[in-house]
C-alpha cells in the first residue's frame, strides 16, 4: 500500500506563469512580499506585521474580485453576442 502523498508541485505552474496575464494581482503579491521584508527589516512586532498583512490581503481580495468580475463580464458579453449577433454593445445611451 502506498502511503506517500502525491507530489502536487508536478502539475502546478509558477506564480509568474499563473499571474502573467493578471498584472494587478501579480503586483499585489509582490507588494505583500516587499511588505514582509520591510516589516522584518524594521523590527516590527508580530501585531504590527499582522495589521500590515491583513490590509494587504484585503486589497488582494478586492483585486481578485475585480479581476473575476471583469472576466465574467467579458465572457457574458461574448456569449450574448454569439447567441444574437445583432445585440447593441453595452454603453451609455445617447439622446
Helices and strands as residue ranges (DSSP letters): G 8-11, H 15-18, H 23-42, H 46-83
